[in-house]
Amino acid sequence: MTVLCLVELDAGGAVADASLRALTFSRELAASAAPEAPGTRPMSHRAALNPSDVTSDGLVAAAVFAPEAEVPAAALAAYGVTDAYAVESDQMSGYVPLAWARALAGLITVSSATAVVAAATDHGNEVIAHLAAILGASMAANCASAARAADGTYRLVRHRWAGSLLEDAVLDASPPGSPTSPARPGSPALPASPASPASPESPASPGLPALLTVAVDAVAATPAAEAAAIAVDDFRPELADEDLAVRATESAERAGGMSLATARVVVGGGRGVGGPEGFGALEELAGLLGGALGVSRVVTSQGWRPHKQQVGQTGTRISPELYLACGISGAIQHMAGCLSAKHIVAVNTDPDAPIIAHADYAVIGDLNQVIPALLTALRARSGLS
């Protein structure tokens, strides 16, 4: 079994934390498959070159939308990737969701993938949804675990209702190789039937891979026991004009710093900050800690900060090492977006605020006194005046 994983890079060119989790999920999925009899499916590029690499653990391939020289091969190999594909095109720059999906459709043939996986980030969910539409296949989103059974079905556990409910589901899919699979690398697929909505028992079209996204906080990023021998190849998809109609010319990360979804430190601000002018200190604090700024829903509703910075059920779900929540009461919708943080530190004047019950540490005090004192200490430690 080969699992093809869409790998996103952060602003510095490293593998995004959400994608490291998706790679861990992909490796576990590949290992869950029952060994296949020789000759039952086409061999992947790596398997054809090195048959000894094919084990009962399966194979993990990675699609990286970057030039070959910018593919973080060592990091991918550490997570068990045997084949990495550097996807680039003269027509494609930045984030182009439909073109990315078209490229993945081509890579399914090249890699002989039986499953395609991505992190359930904004990009991952959108691209896999486009891929499902291209192939006429079903997609299962926000998976916490997946295993391929001997009968070819996939037994899934999915997050529902912002992770407050776990759903047991079955996805019926079969290996590529039927007439419904992409005809050539980068070419449009001709689905045998229209795509149907995913449900716990909805089957994918025969001959199509399973399409899954991984709940970003459901799987810990864990390297493989041994780094894999990796091959990096250039892949240039064939794209039509309509594939390029929608593109992001400026990403939120480039416009506003580190990605909120993948930041290891998040400094959050709520109503208690007092107004838009109060976020300057929090932005500086986030910068000194190497993190990103997040806000509560009321802050965006008031127009103090943009929606892209909102943490919560209707915003971004985060899973940082540290979440420093300043002046945030901790409504249910907000906590649904931050409970996956490894450590929560709350700064609040109200000792009975709901967030205090979820915090590992709490500072009961005025953030207008606590934050300046913290900034002074961090500036001194960093040698800044």
Secondary structure in CASP SS format (residue, H / E / C, confidence):
PFRMAT SS
TARGET T0000
AUTHOR 0000-0000-0000
METHOD secondary structure of the structure
MODEL  1
M C 1.00
T E 1.00
V E 1.00
L E 1.00
C E 1.00
L E 1.00
V E 1.00
E C 1.00
L E 1.00
D C 1.00
A C 1.00
G C 1.00
G C 1.00
A C 1.00
V E 1.00
A C 1.00
D H 1.00
A H 1.00
S H 1.00
L H 1.00
R H 1.00
A H 1.00
L H 1.00
T H 1.00
F H 1.00
S H 1.00
R H 1.00
E H 1.00
L H 1.00
A H 1.00
A H 1.00
S H 1.00
A C 1.00
A C 1.00
P C 1.00
E C 1.00
A C 1.00
P C 1.00
G C 1.00
T C 1.00
R C 1.00
P C 1.00
M C 1.00
S C 1.00
H H 1.00
R H 1.00
A H 1.00
A H 1.00
L H 1.00
N C 1.00
P H 1.00
S H 1.00
D H 1.00
V C 1.00
T C 1.00
S C 1.00
D C 1.00
G C 1.00
L E 1.00
V E 1.00
A E 1.00
A E 1.00
A E 1.00
V E 1.00
F C 1.00
A C 1.00
P C 1.00
E H 1.00
A H 1.00
E H 1.00
V C 1.00
P C 1.00
A H 1.00
A H 1.00
A H 1.00
L H 1.00
A H 1.00
A H 1.00
Y C 1.00
G C 1.00
V E 1.00
T E 1.00
D E 1.00
A E 1.00
Y E 1.00
A E 1.00
V E 1.00
E C 1.00
S E 1.00
D C 1.00
Q C 1.00
M E 1.00
S C 1.00
G C 1.00
Y E 1.00
V C 1.00
P H 1.00
L H 1.00
A H 1.00
W H 1.00
A H 1.00
R H 1.00
A H 1.00
L H 1.00
A H 1.00
G H 1.00
L H 1.00
I H 1.00
T H 1.00
V H 1.00
S H 1.00
S C 1.00
A C 1.00
T C 1.00
A E 1.00
V E 1.00
V E 1.00
A E 1.00
A E 1.00
A C 1.00
T C 1.00
D H 1.00
H H 1.00
G H 1.00
N H 1.00
E H 1.00
V H 1.00
I H 1.00
A H 1.00
H H 1.00
L H 1.00
A H 1.00
A H 1.00
I H 1.00
L H 1.00
G C 1.00
A C 1.00
S C 1.00
M E 1.00
A E 1.00
A E 1.00
N E 1.00
C E 1.00
A E 1.00
S E 1.00
A E 1.00
A E 1.00
R E 1.00
A C 1.00
A C 1.00
D C 1.00
G C 1.00
T E 1.00
Y E 1.00
R E 1.00
L E 1.00
V E 1.00
R E 1.00
H E 1.00
R E 1.00
W C 1.00
A C 1.00
G C 1.00
S C 1.00
L E 1.00
L E 1.00
E E 1.00
D E 1.00
A E 1.00
V E 1.00
L E 1.00
D E 1.00
A C 1.00
S C 1.00
P C 1.00
P C 1.00
G C 1.00
S C 1.00
P C 1.00
T C 1.00
S C 1.00
P C 1.00
A C 1.00
R C 1.00
P C 1.00
G C 1.00
S C 1.00
P C 1.00
A C 1.00
L C 1.00
P C 1.00
A C 1.00
S C 1.00
P C 1.00
A C 1.00
S C 1.00
P C 1.00
A C 1.00
S C 1.00
P C 1.00
E C 1.00
S C 1.00
P E 1.00
A C 1.00
S C 1.00
P C 1.00
G C 1.00
L C 1.00
P C 1.00
A E 1.00
L E 1.00
L E 1.00
T E 1.00
V E 1.00
A C 1.00
V C 1.00
D C 1.00
A C 1.00
V C 1.00
A C 1.00
A C 1.00
T C 1.00
P C 1.00
A C 1.00
A C 1.00
E C 1.00
A C 1.00
A C 1.00
A C 1.00
I C 1.00
A E 1.00
V E 1.00
D E 1.00
D E 1.00
F E 1.00
R C 1.00
P C 1.00
E C 1.00
L C 1.00
A C 1.00
D H 1.00
E H 1.00
D H 1.00
L H 1.00
A C 1.00
V C 1.00
R C 1.00
A E 1.00
T C 1.00
E C 1.00
S C 1.00
A H 1.00
E H 1.00
R H 1.00
A H 1.00
G H 1.00
G C 1.00
M C 1.00
S C 1.00
L C 1.00
A C 1.00
T C 1.00
A C 1.00
R C 1.00
V E 1.00
V E 1.00
V E 1.00
G E 1.00
G E 1.00
G C 1.00
R H 1.00
G H 1.00
V H 1.00
G C 1.00
G C 1.00
P H 1.00
E H 1.00
G H 1.00
F H 1.00
G H 1.00
A H 1.00
L H 1.00
E H 1.00
E H 1.00
L H 1.00
A H 1.00
G H 1.00
L H 1.00
L C 1.00
G C 1.00
G C 1.00
A E 1.00
L E 1.00
G E 1.00
V E 1.00
S C 1.00
R H 1.00
V H 1.00
V H 1.00
T H 1.00
S H 1.00
Q C 1.00
G C 1.00
W C 1.00
R C 1.00
P C 1.00
H H 1.00
K H 1.00
Q H 1.00
Q E 1.00
V E 1.00
G C 1.00
Q C 1.00
T C 1.00
G C 1.00
T E 1.00
R C 1.00
I C 1.00
S C 1.00
P C 1.00
E C 1.00
L E 1.00
Y E 1.00
L E 1.00
A E 1.00
C E 1.00
G C 1.00
I C 1.00
S C 1.00
G C 1.00
A C 1.00
I H 1.00
Q H 1.00
H H 1.00
M H 1.00
A H 1.00
G H 1.00
C H 1.00
L C 1.00
S C 1.00
A C 1.00
K C 1.00
H E 1.00
I E 1.00
V E 1.00
A E 1.00
V E 1.00
N E 1.00
T C 1.00
D C 1.00
P C 1.00
D C 1.00
A C 1.00
P H 1.00
I H 1.00
I H 1.00
A H 1.00
H H 1.00
A C 1.00
D C 1.00
Y E 1.00
A E 1.00
V E 1.00
I E 1.00
G C 1.00
D C 1.00
L H 1.00
N H 1.00
Q H 1.00
V H 1.00
I H 1.00
P H 1.00
A H 1.00
L H 1.00
L H 1.00
T H 1.00
A H 1.00
L H 1.00
R H 1.00
A H 1.00
R H 1.00
S H 1.00
G C 1.00
L C 1.00
S C 1.00
END
